[in-house]
Amino acid sequence: MKEVVIRPVTSEKAVRMMEAQNKLTLIVNRETSKDEIKKTVESLFKVKVINVNTLNTTKNEKKAFVTLSPENNALDIGADLGVI
């Protein structure tokens, strides 16, 4: 089984997105689909995912923006991951 989530993004913009939009920003495996990302994040962090957007970067990485439901707090998960 391939590793889906490689690492969280620790930039200022990613932290602001956690605070303002309740979104996690993760670097994921390039071959991973949005559905696989959603299922993996839900099972890893025990949260409900509303939406997943992806972006292929110029560094040959795939970045996933995962929007969590309002009852889950992205800042709590970010603190557990060591982002903030």
C-alpha positions in Angstrom: 0.0 0.0 0.0 1.3 3.4 -0.9 1.8 6.2 1.6 -0.9 8.8 1.0 0.1 11.7 3.3 3.8 12.5 3.1 4.0 15.6 5.4 2.0 18.7 6.5 2.9 22.1 5.0 4.3 24.4 7.7 4.2 27.8 6.0 2.5 31.0 7.4 -0.1 30.8 4.7 -1.0 27.2 5.7 -1.4 28.3 9.3 -3.6 31.2 8.3 -5.8 28.8 6.3 -6.2 26.6 9.4 -7.3 29.6 11.4 -9.6 31.4 8.9 -10.9 28.6 6.6 -10.5 25.4 8.8 -8.3 23.8 6.1 -5.3 21.5 6.4 -2.5 21.7 3.8 -0.7 18.5 3.1 1.9 17.2 0.7 0.5 13.8 -0.6 1.6 11.1 -3.0 1.3 12.2 -6.6 -0.7 9.1 -7.7 -3.3 9.6 -4.9 -6.9 10.6 -5.9 -9.0 13.1 -4.0 -11.2 10.3 -2.6 -8.2 8.4 -1.3 -7.0 11.6 0.4 -10.4 12.2 2.0 -10.7 8.6 3.3 -7.1 8.7 4.7 -7.5 12.0 6.5 -10.8 11.0 8.0 -9.3 7.7 9.3 -6.0 9.2 10.5 -7.4 12.2 12.4 -11.0 11.0 13.1 -12.5 14.1 11.5 -15.2 14.7 8.8 -13.8 16.1 5.5 -16.1 18.4 3.4 -13.9 19.0 0.4 -10.4 18.2 -1.1 -8.6 20.4 -3.6 -5.3 19.4 -5.1 -2.5 21.3 -6.8 0.6 20.0 -8.6 3.6 22.2 -7.6 6.6 23.1 -9.6 8.7 21.0 -7.2 7.0 17.9 -8.6 4.9 17.5 -5.5 1.1 17.2 -5.0 -0.4 19.6 -2.4 -3.8 18.9 -1.0 -6.1 21.5 0.7 -8.5 19.6 2.9 -11.5 21.5 4.2 -12.8 20.1 7.5 -16.4 20.2 8.8 -17.2 23.1 11.3 -17.3 20.7 14.3 -13.7 19.7 13.7 -10.9 22.2 14.3 -7.9 22.3 11.9 -5.8 24.1 14.5 -6.1 21.2 16.9 -4.9 18.8 14.2 -2.1 21.2 13.2 -0.9 21.3 16.8 -0.9 17.5 17.0 1.2 17.4 13.7 3.6 20.0 15.1 2.7 22.7 12.5 1.9 25.3 15.1 
